[in-house]
Amino acid sequence: MLETKTTRVTRDESGVILETGDGRTISAQEVLVAAGRTPRTGDIGLDSVGLKSGAWIETDDTMLVPGFDWLYAAGDVTNRALLTHQGKYQARAAGDVIAARAAGAAVSDAPWGTHVATADHEAVPQVTFTDPEIASFGLTAAAARRNGYDIRVVDYEIGHVAGASVRADGYAGTARMVVDEKRKVVLGMTFVGPDVSELLQAATIAVVAEVPVDRLWHAVPAYPTVNEVWLRLPEGYGRPSPSASDEPREILRTGRL
Ligand SMILES: Cc1cc2nc3c(=O)[nH]c(=O)nc-3n(C[C@H](O)[C@H](O)[C@H](O)COP(=O)(O)OP(=O)(O)OC[C@H]3O[C@@H](n4cnc5c(N)ncnc54)[C@H](O)[C@@H]3O)c2cc1C
């Protein structure tokens, strides 16, 4: 019900009762409030340096505000990726680049360099700590399509892996892998289920390292763990053609890895 005002919310032993402006009553187990965020920059003197008071603060990937050589911003105020871990990541890049620039040292500001927060763009992990949890990394299918990628989506019921039955009776959850069809690398993962946040770091490494799906076949998950979903997803995607795997085999044979 869009464009509907909530006029009253009460809780009783059966759950939560919402009353709407048009006189309807809705009963629910819980209420999730998604209120969004606004920058709290109205009282820090942004206008005194020509920036808009109360607005988000734009930065480049070294966290430097365009038009300045001394003003940096990190965290939610940049509107890049509004999460604690991304704010800390941005602060690490900013701290290092401020020190490097002050010392006249080399600055590594190409994508994935020491002094940039490249991951903010398409490589952000996040967990919605509901029950069950929703853990995601990188791009959803919709975001990937919006960004112009040609993608393939693989879905899997996490409850089907042996490790899930060890974790809980009747474990139910889903996993989705979004693959960039051009490069055959994972662009994003979404897991829904109990404790799925613990699956997230493997997704983070697979996406940031641009691990090809045919190499994921060799990242063998221990049996019986919920991580076996990392076996089922590449299976769902399909085995690589022999030519696609020639190069990695050669590297292994010659001992360069
Ligand atoms: C309900 C909720 C749940 C969240 N859960 C998660 C989560 O589970 N995981 C996660 O990663 N992120 C979560 N976040 C997001 C996370 O809180 C923010 O991304 C993170 O705190 C941003 O850090 P920050 O340092 O940029 O800003 P903040 O943490 O907001 O810090 C800014 C500080 O500046 C202070 N300040 C403001 N104005 C002034 C002034 N004029 N002078 C001096 N001090 C000032 C503020 O009081 C505040 O202490 C959640 C956010 C909300 C609202």
The ligand as an SDF file (V2000), in Angstrom:
LIG
                    3D

 53 58  0  0  0  0  0  0  0  0999 V2000
   19.5360    1.8130   12.9580 C   0  0  0  0  0  0  0  0  0  0  0  0
   20.8410    1.6580   12.2270 C   0  0  0  0  0  0  0  0  0  0  0  0
   21.4310    0.4080   12.1640 C   0  0  0  0  0  0  0  0  0  0  0  0
   22.6450    0.2420   11.4970 C   0  0  0  0  0  0  0  0  0  0  0  0
   23.2050   -0.9980   11.4460 N   0  0  0  0  0  0  0  0  0  0  0  0
   24.3670   -1.1690   10.8140 C   0  0  0  0  0  0  0  0  0  0  0  0
   25.0080   -2.4450   10.7990 C   0  0  0  0  0  0  0  0  0  0  0  0
   24.5060   -3.4240   11.3340 O   0  0  0  0  0  0  0  0  0  0  0  0
   26.1990   -2.5670   10.1460 N   0  0  0  0  0  0  0  0  0  0  0  0
   26.7730   -1.4980    9.5390 C   0  0  0  0  0  0  0  0  0  0  0  0
   27.8540   -1.6730    8.9650 O   0  0  0  0  0  0  0  0  0  0  0  0
   26.2080   -0.2760    9.5470 N   0  0  0  0  0  0  0  0  0  0  0  0
   25.0230   -0.0860   10.1770 C   0  0  0  0  0  0  0  0  0  0  0  0
   24.4530    1.1530   10.1990 N   0  0  0  0  0  0  0  0  0  0  0  0
   25.1460    2.2540    9.5190 C   0  0  0  0  0  0  0  0  0  0  0  0
   26.2670    2.7770   10.4040 C   0  0  0  0  0  0  0  0  0  0  0  0
   25.7470    3.1550   11.6610 O   0  0  0  0  0  0  0  0  0  0  0  0
   26.9170    3.9750    9.7330 C   0  0  0  0  0  0  0  0  0  0  0  0
   27.2790    3.6360    8.4020 O   0  0  0  0  0  0  0  0  0  0  0  0
   28.1670    4.4130   10.4590 C   0  0  0  0  0  0  0  0  0  0  0  0
   27.8810    4.7150   11.8100 O   0  0  0  0  0  0  0  0  0  0  0  0
   28.7550    5.6550    9.7750 C   0  0  0  0  0  0  0  0  0  0  0  0
   29.8680    6.1040   10.4940 O   0  0  0  0  0  0  0  0  0  0  0  0
   30.2790    7.6180   10.3960 P   0  0  0  0  0  0  0  0  0  0  0  0
   31.4770    7.7500   11.2650 O   0  0  0  0  0  0  0  0  0  0  0  0
   30.3700    8.0400    8.9730 O   0  0  0  0  0  0  0  0  0  0  0  0
   29.0600    8.4510   11.0020 O   0  0  0  0  0  0  0  0  0  0  0  0
   28.4270    8.3860   12.4530 P   0  0  0  0  0  0  0  0  0  0  0  0
   28.5940    7.0450   13.0820 O   0  0  0  0  0  0  0  0  0  0  0  0
   27.0350    8.9260   12.2980 O   0  0  0  0  0  0  0  0  0  0  0  0
   29.3140    9.3900   13.2840 O   0  0  0  0  0  0  0  0  0  0  0  0
   29.2030   10.7710   13.1230 C   0  0  0  0  0  0  0  0  0  0  0  0
   29.4570   11.3860   14.4910 C   0  0  0  0  0  0  0  0  0  0  0  0
   29.6090   12.7990   14.3410 O   0  0  0  0  0  0  0  0  0  0  0  0
   28.9050   13.4230   15.4220 C   0  0  0  0  0  0  0  0  0  0  0  0
   28.5810   14.7930   14.9860 N   0  0  0  0  0  0  0  0  0  0  0  0
   27.6270   15.2040   14.1460 C   0  0  0  0  0  0  0  0  0  0  0  0
   27.6510   16.5470   14.0140 N   0  0  0  0  0  0  0  0  0  0  0  0
   28.6650   16.9880   14.7700 C   0  0  0  0  0  0  0  0  0  0  0  0
   29.2170   18.2970   15.0790 C   0  0  0  0  0  0  0  0  0  0  0  0
   28.7260   19.4080   14.5420 N   0  0  0  0  0  0  0  0  0  0  0  0
   30.2590   18.3540   15.9230 N   0  0  0  0  0  0  0  0  0  0  0  0
   30.7980   17.2560   16.4780 C   0  0  0  0  0  0  0  0  0  0  0  0
   30.3190   16.0060   16.2470 N   0  0  0  0  0  0  0  0  0  0  0  0
   29.2690   15.8790   15.4120 C   0  0  0  0  0  0  0  0  0  0  0  0
   27.6920   12.5370   15.6240 C   0  0  0  0  0  0  0  0  0  0  0  0
   27.1470   12.7290   16.9020 O   0  0  0  0  0  0  0  0  0  0  0  0
   28.3050   11.1490   15.4580 C   0  0  0  0  0  0  0  0  0  0  0  0
   28.8410   10.6740   16.6510 O   0  0  0  0  0  0  0  0  0  0  0  0
   23.2610    1.3520   10.8680 C   0  0  0  0  0  0  0  0  0  0  0  0
   22.6600    2.6070   10.9400 C   0  0  0  0  0  0  0  0  0  0  0  0
   21.4710    2.7640   11.6020 C   0  0  0  0  0  0  0  0  0  0  0  0
   20.8460    4.1300   11.6570 C   0  0  0  0  0  0  0  0  0  0  0  0
  1  2  1  0
  2  3  1  0
  2 52  2  0
  3  4  2  0
  4  5  1  0
  4 50  1  0
  5  6  2  0
  6  7  1  0
  6 13  1  0
  7  8  2  0
  7  9  1  0
  9 10  1  0
 10 11  2  0
 10 12  1  0
 12 13  2  0
 13 14  1  0
 14 15  1  0
 14 50  1  0
 15 16  1  0
 16 17  1  0
 16 18  1  0
 18 19  1  0
 18 20  1  0
 20 21  1  0
 20 22  1  0
 22 23  1  0
 23 24  1  0
 24 25  2  0
 24 26  1  0
 24 27  1  0
 27 28  1  0
 28 29  2  0
 28 30  1  0
 28 31  1  0
 31 32  1  0
 32 33  1  0
 33 34  1  0
 33 48  1  0
 34 35  1  0
 35 36  1  0
 35 46  1  0
 36 37  1  0
 36 45  1  0
 37 38  2  0
 38 39  1  0
 39 40  1  0
 39 45  2  0
 40 41  1  0
 40 42  2  0
 42 43  1  0
 43 44  2  0
 44 45  1  0
 46 47  1  0
 46 48  1  0
 48 49  1  0
 50 51  2  0
 51 52  1  0
 52 53  1  0
M  END
$$$$
